[in-house]
Amino acid sequence: MEYEHIEHTFEPVYDSDSKILVLGTLPSVKSRENNFYYGHRQNRFWKVLARLCGEPAPETIPEKKALLLAHHIALWDEIQSCDIKGSSDSSIRNVEPTDLKRILQSADIRCILANGNKAGELYRKYQMPVTGREITVLPSTSPANAAWSFDKLCEAWRALGIT
């Protein structure tokens, strides 16, 4: 598989009431095709979030946005553009980070969470020197993280107060 230069093309989800910011790395191939976050059918992000919030799993983009905003959760990614092979986070290079100031200056973000180790690593490298804020790394909801069962994911995310 060849490297491809990817530009992040969809907007973050947040409003002035957002308290928690969840950051991924970059939308997967499936997410880019669906034009929204965590668009791969096997990614467990929306199911985990729905369970923790006591809501049905959202299906549509408007339902996903509504779930996030109703529970004061902002969602974005670390990377504005990079070179990547498919959806492989381990292949990411030539990173241009997103500008988190637009969220951090307009919402009272009290907690920043990384969806997976790579998102945490990228935050510490590119974002933390700018924001001066810590991040808590959660286990990835990606289908590639098969070592974590759905129930274990929910338990780990719940322990950090996502709801």
Secondary structure, DSSP 8 states (H G I E B T S, - for coil): ---EEEE--S--B--TT--EEEEESS--HHHHHHTSTT-STT--HHHHHHHHHT-----SHHHHHHHHHHTTEEEEESEEEEEESTT-GGG-EEEEE--THHHHTTS---EEEEESHHHHHHIIIIIHHHH----EEE---STT-TTS-HHHHHHHHHHTT--
